[in-house]
């Protein structure tokens, strides 16, 4: 699956029935982070939850031994993301948070910086990302 370089944010959400329409909630953190401006119009793409696995690039294809017994990390090794550094860790590395508060550690960044990263390591409760473009 190819993802556009113009991707502003990526999150999982449930489609809900709301009278004569259906709604998808945008996490407040996406608006707070400045990714989305209230009142603006955006293009929305819906990707089936299991679409990545169906294409052969999910856990089975990467040799991961992860099970489906609990929430899986919302990122994969090699994935490109745009993130905002929200905090600094104990060793001075930048901390970004994505879906469900999942932490991505980004070395050599500062609080408030928005950067394009590539995920280099994924663990159950955090990932490490390397900056590939800091002019975001």
OpenMM code with the backbone's topology and positions (N, CA, C; nanometers):
from openmm import Vec3, app, unit

residues = "UNK UNK UNK UNK UNK UNK UNK UNK UNK UNK UNK UNK UNK UNK UNK UNK UNK UNK UNK UNK UNK UNK UNK UNK UNK UNK UNK UNK UNK UNK UNK UNK UNK UNK UNK UNK UNK UNK UNK UNK UNK UNK UNK UNK UNK UNK UNK UNK UNK UNK UNK UNK UNK UNK UNK UNK UNK UNK UNK UNK UNK UNK UNK UNK UNK UNK UNK UNK UNK UNK UNK UNK UNK UNK UNK UNK UNK UNK UNK UNK UNK UNK UNK UNK UNK UNK UNK UNK UNK UNK UNK UNK UNK UNK UNK UNK UNK UNK UNK UNK UNK UNK UNK UNK UNK UNK UNK UNK UNK UNK UNK UNK UNK UNK UNK UNK UNK UNK UNK UNK UNK UNK UNK UNK UNK UNK UNK UNK UNK UNK UNK UNK UNK UNK UNK UNK".split()
positions = [
    Vec3(0.0855, -0.1163, 0.0000),
    Vec3(0.0000, 0.0000, 0.0000),
    Vec3(0.0901, 0.1224, 0.0000),
    Vec3(0.0657, 0.2150, -0.0891),
    Vec3(0.1447, 0.3371, -0.0959),
    Vec3(0.0702, 0.4492, -0.0244),
    Vec3(0.1414, 0.5201, 0.0602),
    Vec3(0.0842, 0.6315, 0.1348),
    Vec3(0.1445, 0.7607, 0.0802),
    Vec3(0.0618, 0.8579, 0.0550),
    Vec3(0.1054, 0.9864, -0.0003),
    Vec3(0.1982, 1.0601, 0.0953),
    Vec3(0.2963, 1.1317, 0.0390),
    Vec3(0.3847, 1.2161, 0.1194),
    Vec3(0.3082, 1.3339, 0.1796),
    Vec3(0.1873, 1.3590, 0.1328),
    Vec3(0.1062, 1.4692, 0.1827),
    Vec3(0.0220, 1.4294, 0.3039),
    Vec3(0.0420, 1.3076, 0.3536),
    Vec3(-0.0315, 1.2592, 0.4700),
    Vec3(-0.0062, 1.3505, 0.5894),
    Vec3(-0.1121, 1.3991, 0.6505),
    Vec3(-0.1015, 1.4896, 0.7648),
    Vec3(-0.0989, 1.4114, 0.8951),
    Vec3(-0.1879, 1.3151, 0.9080),
    Vec3(-0.1911, 1.2338, 1.0283),
    Vec3(-0.2528, 1.0985, 0.9941),
    Vec3(-0.2305, 1.0036, 1.0825),
    Vec3(-0.2824, 0.8689, 1.0626),
    Vec3(-0.3265, 0.8171, 1.1984),
    Vec3(-0.4493, 0.7700, 1.2077),
    Vec3(-0.5001, 0.7182, 1.3336),
    Vec3(-0.6080, 0.6167, 1.3025),
    Vec3(-0.6416, 0.5355, 1.4002),
    Vec3(-0.7491, 0.4385, 1.3861),
    Vec3(-0.8743, 0.4949, 1.4514),
    Vec3(-0.9885, 0.4713, 1.3886),
    Vec3(-1.1142, 0.5212, 1.4440),
    Vec3(-1.2282, 0.4300, 1.4003),
    Vec3(-1.3298, 0.4287, 1.4794),
    Vec3(-1.4497, 0.3506, 1.4522),
    Vec3(-1.5498, 0.4364, 1.3758),
    Vec3(-1.6170, 0.3773, 1.2768),
    Vec3(-1.7232, 0.4468, 1.2051),
    Vec3(-1.8513, 0.4255, 1.2861),
    Vec3(-1.9184, 0.5365, 1.3215),
    Vec3(-2.0395, 0.5278, 1.4034),
    Vec3(-2.1587, 0.5854, 1.3294),
    Vec3(-2.2737, 0.5257, 1.3549),
    Vec3(-2.3980, 0.5775, 1.2972),
    Vec3(-2.4451, 0.6932, 1.3843),
    Vec3(-2.4837, 0.8044, 1.3187),
    Vec3(-2.5260, 0.9244, 1.3899),
    Vec3(-2.6480, 0.9807, 1.3172),
    Vec3(-2.7650, 0.9217, 1.3458),
    Vec3(-2.8880, 0.9643, 1.2773),
    Vec3(-2.8841, 0.9225, 1.1312),
    Vec3(-2.8901, 1.0217, 1.0408),
    Vec3(-2.8909, 0.9898, 0.8977),
    Vec3(-2.7512, 1.0027, 0.8349),
    Vec3(-2.6467, 1.0002, 0.9158),
    Vec3(-2.5094, 1.0072, 0.8655),
    Vec3(-2.4196, 0.9182, 0.9507),
    Vec3(-2.2963, 0.9049, 0.9082),
    Vec3(-2.1973, 0.8269, 0.9819),
    Vec3(-2.0814, 0.9188, 1.0172),
    Vec3(-2.0206, 0.8966, 1.1332),
    Vec3(-1.9122, 0.9842, 1.1772),
    Vec3(-1.7875, 0.9035, 1.2128),
    Vec3(-1.6747, 0.9704, 1.1984),
    Vec3(-1.5457, 0.9181, 1.2418),
    Vec3(-1.4861, 1.0249, 1.3317),
    Vec3(-1.4502, 0.9882, 1.4523),
    Vec3(-1.3932, 1.0858, 1.5453),
    Vec3(-1.2451, 1.1043, 1.5192),
    Vec3(-1.2022, 1.2296, 1.5197),
    Vec3(-1.0604, 1.2625, 1.5067),
    Vec3(-1.0068, 1.2830, 1.6475),
    Vec3(-0.8981, 1.2145, 1.6840),
    Vec3(-0.8438, 1.2322, 1.8191),
    Vec3(-0.8073, 1.3779, 1.8468),
    Vec3(-0.8392, 1.4258, 1.9652),
    Vec3(-0.8116, 1.5632, 2.0049),
    Vec3(-0.6643, 1.5979, 1.9888),
    Vec3(-0.5751, 1.5012, 2.0122),
    Vec3(-0.4315, 1.5280, 2.0034),
    Vec3(-0.3902, 1.5724, 1.8628),
    Vec3(-0.4637, 1.5289, 1.7591),
    Vec3(-0.4307, 1.5687, 1.6217),
    Vec3(-0.4613, 1.7168, 1.6006),
    Vec3(-0.5699, 1.7647, 1.6608),
    Vec3(-0.6030, 1.9074, 1.6527),
    Vec3(-0.5071, 1.9863, 1.7408),
    Vec3(-0.4834, 1.9365, 1.8632),
    Vec3(-0.3926, 2.0041, 1.9561),
    Vec3(-0.2512, 2.0155, 1.8999),
    Vec3(-0.2070, 1.9138, 1.8252),
    Vec3(-0.0716, 1.9133, 1.7694),
    Vec3(-0.0593, 2.0052, 1.6483),
    Vec3(-0.1730, 2.0574, 1.6012),
    Vec3(-0.1685, 2.1480, 1.4868),
    Vec3(-0.1748, 2.0779, 1.3527),
    Vec3(-0.1949, 1.9455, 1.3539),
    Vec3(-0.2048, 1.8712, 1.2290),
    Vec3(-0.3321, 1.9068, 1.1531),
    Vec3(-0.4369, 1.9359, 1.2297),
    Vec3(-0.5694, 1.9615, 1.1726),
    Vec3(-0.6212, 2.0935, 1.2273),
    Vec3(-0.6767, 2.1759, 1.1398),
    Vec3(-0.7360, 2.3026, 1.1816),
    Vec3(-0.8873, 2.2925, 1.1717),
    Vec3(-0.9563, 2.3282, 1.2786),
    Vec3(-1.1019, 2.3252, 1.2790),
    Vec3(-1.1551, 2.4154, 1.1671),
    Vec3(-1.2565, 2.3703, 1.0971),
    Vec3(-1.3187, 2.4484, 0.9911),
    Vec3(-1.2577, 2.4242, 0.8542),
    Vec3(-1.1363, 2.3670, 0.8468),
    Vec3(-1.0749, 2.3364, 0.7177),
    Vec3(-1.1346, 2.2068, 0.6625),
    Vec3(-1.1228, 2.1886, 0.5326),
    Vec3(-1.1727, 2.0684, 0.4665),
    Vec3(-1.0533, 1.9798, 0.4314),
    Vec3(-1.0655, 1.8497, 0.4566),
    Vec3(-0.9585, 1.7536, 0.4321),
    Vec3(-1.0104, 1.6365, 0.3510),
    Vec3(-0.9209, 1.5741, 0.2764),
    Vec3(-0.9536, 1.4484, 0.2089),
    Vec3(-0.9321, 1.3373, 0.3105),
    Vec3(-1.0219, 1.2411, 0.3132),
    Vec3(-1.0141, 1.1315, 0.4085),
    Vec3(-1.0047, 1.0013, 0.3308),
    Vec3(-0.9095, 0.9178, 0.3680),
    Vec3(-0.8963, 0.7860, 0.3066),
    Vec3(-0.9245, 0.6816, 0.4136),
    Vec3(-1.0062, 0.5850, 0.3807),
    Vec3(-1.0359, 0.4773, 0.4743),
    Vec3(-0.9607, 0.3529, 0.4285),
    Vec3(-0.8859, 0.2949, 0.5195),
    Vec3(-0.8081, 0.1756, 0.4884),
    Vec3(-0.8569, 0.0655, 0.5804),
    Vec3(-0.8963, -0.0462, 0.5222),
    Vec3(-0.9446, -0.1573, 0.6024),
    Vec3(-0.8392, -0.1960, 0.7056),
    Vec3(-0.8833, -0.2226, 0.8265),
    Vec3(-0.7920, -0.2502, 0.9367),
    Vec3(-0.6919, -0.3590, 0.9019),
    Vec3(-0.7335, -0.4638, 0.8354),
    Vec3(-0.6453, -0.5758, 0.8038),
    Vec3(-0.5825, -0.5634, 0.6653),
    Vec3(-0.5953, -0.4484, 0.5996),
    Vec3(-0.5452, -0.4322, 0.4629),
    Vec3(-0.3957, -0.4554, 0.4534),
    Vec3(-0.3196, -0.4110, 0.5511),
    Vec3(-0.1749, -0.4282, 0.5459),
    Vec3(-0.1401, -0.5759, 0.5492),
    Vec3(-0.2044, -0.6524, 0.6379),
    Vec3(-0.1768, -0.7951, 0.6450),
    Vec3(-0.2190, -0.8665, 0.5176),
    Vec3(-0.3300, -0.8238, 0.4564),
    Vec3(-0.3763, -0.8869, 0.3338),
    Vec3(-0.2783, -0.8665, 0.2188),
    Vec3(-0.2036, -0.7551, 0.2224),
    Vec3(-0.1071, -0.7273, 0.1174),
    Vec3(0.0242, -0.7996, 0.1398),
    Vec3(0.0359, -0.8671, 0.2531),
    Vec3(0.1571, -0.9417, 0.2781),
    Vec3(0.2683, -0.8602, 0.3395),
    Vec3(0.2384, -0.7424, 0.3910),
    Vec3(0.3444, -0.6631, 0.4514),
    Vec3(0.3230, -0.6455, 0.6014),
    Vec3(0.2334, -0.7221, 0.6586),
    Vec3(0.2065, -0.7112, 0.8014),
    Vec3(0.2970, -0.8022, 0.8819),
    Vec3(0.2521, -0.8389, 1.0020),
    Vec3(0.3346, -0.9156, 1.0938),
    Vec3(0.3789, -1.0486, 1.0341),
    Vec3(0.2910, -1.1166, 0.9625),
    Vec3(0.3269, -1.2459, 0.9064),
    Vec3(0.4387, -1.2331, 0.8038),
    Vec3(0.4367, -1.1284, 0.7254),
    Vec3(0.5359, -1.1110, 0.6198),
    Vec3(0.6696, -1.0635, 0.6731),
    Vec3(0.6717, -0.9947, 0.7872),
    Vec3(0.7971, -0.9417, 0.8387),
    Vec3(0.8648, -1.0394, 0.9333),
    Vec3(0.8026, -1.1540, 0.9537),
    Vec3(0.8624, -1.2532, 1.0402),
    Vec3(0.8386, -1.2257, 1.1873),
    Vec3(0.7528, -1.1325, 1.2187),
    Vec3(0.7236, -1.0993, 1.3574),
    Vec3(0.6487, -1.2142, 1.4213),
    Vec3(0.6751, -1.2349, 1.5496),
    Vec3(0.6049, -1.3402, 1.6208),
    Vec3(0.4936, -1.2830, 1.7067),
    Vec3(0.4535, -1.1616, 1.6805),
    Vec3(0.3488, -1.0973, 1.7605),
    Vec3(0.2183, -1.1724, 1.7469),
    Vec3(0.1446, -1.1758, 1.8569),
    Vec3(0.0140, -1.2395, 1.8542),
    Vec3(-0.0922, -1.1318, 1.8481),
    Vec3(-0.2157, -1.1737, 1.8266),
    Vec3(-0.3253, -1.0782, 1.8195),
    Vec3(-0.4019, -1.0735, 1.9516),
    Vec3(-0.3376, -1.1158, 2.0627),
    Vec3(-0.4041, -1.1209, 2.1923),
    Vec3(-0.4172, -0.9867, 2.2606),
    Vec3(-0.3573, -0.8827, 2.2110),
    Vec3(-0.3660, -0.7515, 2.2729),
    Vec3(-0.3393, -0.6458, 2.1686),
    Vec3(-0.3429, -0.5202, 2.2112),
    Vec3(-0.3165, -0.4142, 2.1163),
    Vec3(-0.1749, -0.4268, 2.0607),
    Vec3(-0.1630, -0.4141, 1.9322),
    Vec3(-0.0336, -0.4193, 1.8667),
    Vec3(0.0202, -0.2775, 1.8513),
    Vec3(0.1526, -0.2626, 1.8417),
    Vec3(0.2068, -0.1288, 1.8194),
    Vec3(0.1459, -0.0674, 1.6936),
    Vec3(0.1143, 0.0622, 1.6972),
    Vec3(0.0496, 0.1265, 1.5824),
    Vec3(0.1485, 0.1669, 1.4723),
    Vec3(0.2745, 0.1239, 1.4844),
    Vec3(0.3753, 0.1551, 1.3833),
    Vec3(0.4488, 0.0276, 1.3451),
    Vec3(0.5139, 0.0318, 1.2287),
    Vec3(0.5939, -0.0807, 1.1824),
    Vec3(0.7328, -0.0320, 1.1457),
    Vec3(0.8303, -0.1194, 1.1549),
    Vec3(0.9671, -0.0857, 1.1154),
    Vec3(0.9669, -0.0423, 0.9690),
    Vec3(1.0353, 0.0675, 0.9394),
    Vec3(1.0431, 0.1189, 0.8032),
    Vec3(0.9330, 0.2172, 0.7686),
    Vec3(0.8319, 0.2294, 0.8537),
    Vec3(0.7207, 0.3214, 0.8296),
    Vec3(0.7679, 0.4666, 0.8410),
    Vec3(0.7157, 0.5520, 0.7544),
    Vec3(0.7467, 0.6943, 0.7559),
    Vec3(0.6319, 0.7660, 0.8259),
    Vec3(0.6653, 0.8552, 0.9188),
    Vec3(0.5649, 0.9313, 0.9943),
    Vec3(0.6073, 1.0764, 1.0073),
    Vec3(0.5100, 1.1636, 1.0195),
    Vec3(0.5325, 1.3022, 1.0595),
    Vec3(0.4896, 1.3105, 1.2048),
    Vec3(0.5779, 1.3559, 1.2924),
    Vec3(0.5451, 1.3637, 1.4349),
    Vec3(0.5886, 1.4976, 1.4925),
    Vec3(0.5287, 1.5318, 1.6045),
    Vec3(0.5709, 1.6501, 1.6796),
    Vec3(0.6296, 1.6033, 1.8112),
    Vec3(0.7457, 1.6553, 1.8440),
    Vec3(0.8126, 1.6181, 1.9681),
    Vec3(0.7417, 1.6896, 2.0833),
    Vec3(0.6876, 1.6112, 2.1769),
    Vec3(0.6077, 1.6648, 2.2864),
    Vec3(0.6841, 1.6774, 2.4164),
    Vec3(0.7927, 1.6008, 2.4296),
    Vec3(0.8612, 1.5952, 2.5573),
    Vec3(1.0032, 1.5465, 2.5336),
    Vec3(1.0860, 1.5512, 2.6370),
    Vec3(1.2205, 1.4952, 2.6311),
    Vec3(1.2311, 1.3816, 2.7314),
    Vec3(1.2960, 1.2736, 2.6898),
    Vec3(1.3179, 1.1604, 2.7791),
    Vec3(1.4316, 1.1872, 2.8757),
    Vec3(1.4564, 1.0933, 2.9646),
    Vec3(1.5600, 1.1071, 3.0668),
    Vec3(1.6992, 1.1268, 3.0070),
    Vec3(1.7223, 1.0712, 2.8879),
    Vec3(1.8535, 1.0826, 2.8244),
    Vec3(1.8579, 1.1962, 2.7221),
    Vec3(1.7535, 1.2791, 2.7194),
    Vec3(1.7519, 1.3951, 2.6316),
    Vec3(1.6963, 1.3708, 2.4930),
    Vec3(1.6489, 1.2488, 2.4654),
    Vec3(1.5895, 1.2188, 2.3353),
    Vec3(1.4472, 1.2728, 2.3282),
    Vec3(1.4061, 1.3140, 2.2075),
    Vec3(1.2703, 1.3623, 2.1884),
    Vec3(1.1691, 1.2500, 2.2029),
    Vec3(1.0512, 1.2844, 2.2516),
    Vec3(0.9415, 1.1889, 2.2698),
    Vec3(0.8215, 1.2398, 2.1910),
    Vec3(0.7708, 1.1550, 2.1020),
    Vec3(0.6466, 1.1844, 2.0298),
    Vec3(0.5460, 1.0769, 2.0686),
    Vec3(0.4193, 1.1131, 2.0652),
    Vec3(0.3144, 1.0158, 2.0954),
    Vec3(0.2206, 1.0081, 1.9767),
    Vec3(0.1810, 0.8850, 1.9434),
    Vec3(0.0879, 0.8633, 1.8323),
    Vec3(-0.0349, 0.7910, 1.8859),
    Vec3(-0.0995, 0.7108, 1.8065),
    Vec3(-0.2238, 0.6455, 1.8468),
    Vec3(-0.2128, 0.5786, 1.9836),
    Vec3(-0.3191, 0.5931, 2.0628),
    Vec3(-0.3320, 0.5335, 2.1959),
    Vec3(-0.2171, 0.5735, 2.2876),
    Vec3(-0.1509, 0.6856, 2.2610),
    Vec3(-0.0428, 0.7324, 2.3456),
    Vec3(0.0877, 0.6574, 2.3276),
    Vec3(0.0971, 0.5773, 2.2239),
    Vec3(0.2178, 0.4990, 2.1953),
    Vec3(0.3364, 0.5937, 2.1755),
    Vec3(0.4478, 0.5633, 2.2386),
    Vec3(0.5649, 0.6514, 2.2408),
    Vec3(0.6626, 0.6166, 2.1292),
    Vec3(0.7102, 0.7220, 2.0614),
    Vec3(0.8198, 0.7071, 1.9651),
    Vec3(0.9342, 0.7950, 2.0149),
    Vec3(1.0491, 0.7341, 2.0361),
    Vec3(1.1688, 0.8066, 2.0794),
    Vec3(1.2429, 0.8534, 1.9553),
    Vec3(1.2731, 0.9834, 1.9500),
    Vec3(1.3390, 1.0411, 1.8332),
    Vec3(1.4636, 1.1172, 1.8814),
    Vec3(1.5824, 1.0554, 1.8681),
    Vec3(1.7058, 1.1213, 1.9126),
    Vec3(1.7318, 1.2517, 1.8366),
    Vec3(1.8061, 1.3403, 1.9008),
    Vec3(1.8517, 1.4663, 1.8398),
    Vec3(1.7378, 1.5582, 1.7970),
    Vec3(1.6313, 1.5634, 1.8770),
    Vec3(1.5195, 1.6544, 1.8491),
    Vec3(1.4870, 1.7332, 1.9747),
    Vec3(1.4084, 1.8387, 1.9560),
    Vec3(1.3713, 1.9259, 2.0671),
    Vec3(1.2195, 1.9385, 2.0761),
    Vec3(1.1696, 1.9720, 2.1942),
    Vec3(1.0267, 1.9888, 2.2180),
    Vec3(0.9708, 2.0932, 2.1203),
    Vec3(0.8565, 2.0613, 2.0578),
    Vec3(0.7900, 2.1514, 1.9649),
    Vec3(0.8316, 2.1320, 1.8206),
    Vec3(0.9364, 2.0581, 1.7975),
    Vec3(0.9867, 2.0346, 1.6615),
    Vec3(0.8953, 1.9344, 1.5902),
    Vec3(0.8606, 1.9640, 1.4632),
    Vec3(0.7843, 1.8702, 1.3795),
    Vec3(0.8809, 1.8117, 1.2782),
    Vec3(0.8908, 1.6786, 1.2748),
    Vec3(0.9888, 1.6124, 1.1907),
    Vec3(0.9280, 1.4935, 1.1169),
    Vec3(0.9884, 1.4617, 1.0045),
    Vec3(0.9533, 1.3417, 0.9290),
    Vec3(1.0525, 1.2344, 0.9723),
    Vec3(1.0013, 1.1202, 1.0180),
    Vec3(1.0877, 1.0146, 1.0698),
    Vec3(1.0618, 0.8820, 0.9993),
    Vec3(1.1612, 0.7944, 1.0091),
    Vec3(1.1446, 0.6562, 0.9676),
    Vec3(1.1596, 0.5710, 1.0920),
    Vec3(1.0661, 0.4798, 1.1148),
    Vec3(1.0691, 0.3927, 1.2319),
    Vec3(1.1807, 0.2900, 1.2122),
    Vec3(1.2762, 0.2881, 1.3063),
    Vec3(1.3901, 0.1971, 1.2928),
    Vec3(1.3821, 0.0765, 1.3872),
    Vec3(1.3032, 0.0890, 1.4928),
    Vec3(1.2913, -0.0195, 1.5900),
    Vec3(1.1520, -0.0142, 1.6523),
    Vec3(1.0888, -0.1295, 1.6683),
    Vec3(0.9542, -0.1354, 1.7269),
    Vec3(0.9522, -0.2360, 1.8405),
    Vec3(0.9072, -0.1899, 1.9560),
    Vec3(0.8867, -0.2753, 2.0738),
    Vec3(0.7388, -0.2681, 2.1100),
    Vec3(0.6956, -0.3503, 2.2046),
    Vec3(0.5540, -0.3534, 2.2388),
    Vec3(0.5043, -0.2210, 2.2957),
    Vec3(0.5906, -0.1474, 2.3696),
    Vec3(0.5425, -0.0258, 2.4336),
    Vec3(0.6111, 0.1025, 2.3852),
    Vec3(0.7047, 0.0928, 2.2900),
    Vec3(0.7662, 0.2123, 2.2324),
    Vec3(0.8353, 0.1771, 2.1021),
    Vec3(0.8676, 0.2797, 2.0262),
    Vec3(0.9435, 0.2621, 1.9025),
    Vec3(1.0538, 0.3677, 1.8998),
    Vec3(1.1498, 0.3489, 1.8101),
    Vec3(1.2545, 0.4476, 1.7894),
    Vec3(1.2436, 0.4918, 1.6441),
    Vec3(1.2502, 0.6225, 1.6243),
    Vec3(1.2443, 0.6792, 1.4899),
    Vec3(1.3652, 0.7660, 1.4615),
    Vec3(1.4117, 0.7624, 1.3390),
    Vec3(1.5252, 0.8432, 1.2975),
    Vec3(1.4749, 0.9557, 1.2088),
    Vec3(1.5205, 1.0783, 1.2317),
    Vec3(1.4792, 1.1926, 1.1520),
    Vec3(1.5308, 1.1772, 1.0088),
    Vec3(1.4399, 1.1917, 0.9124),
    Vec3(1.4815, 1.1904, 0.7726),
    Vec3(1.4563, 1.3251, 0.7060),
    Vec3(1.3790, 1.4129, 0.7717),
    Vec3(1.3563, 1.5462, 0.7199),
    Vec3(1.3091, 1.6340, 0.8358),
    Vec3(1.3862, 1.7376, 0.8667),
    Vec3(1.3464, 1.8246, 0.9769),
    Vec3(1.2909, 1.9579, 0.9277),
    Vec3(1.2619, 1.9680, 0.7987),
    Vec3(1.2000, 2.0889, 0.7426),
    Vec3(1.0527, 2.0652, 0.7173),
    Vec3(0.9793, 2.0238, 0.8203),
    Vec3(0.8374, 1.9901, 0.8048),
    Vec3(0.7527, 2.1060, 0.8519),
] * unit.nanometer
topology = app.Topology()
chain = topology.addChain("A")
for resn in residues:
    res = topology.addResidue(resn, chain)
    for name in ("N", "CA", "C"):
        topology.addAtom(name, app.Element.getBySymbol(name[0]), res)
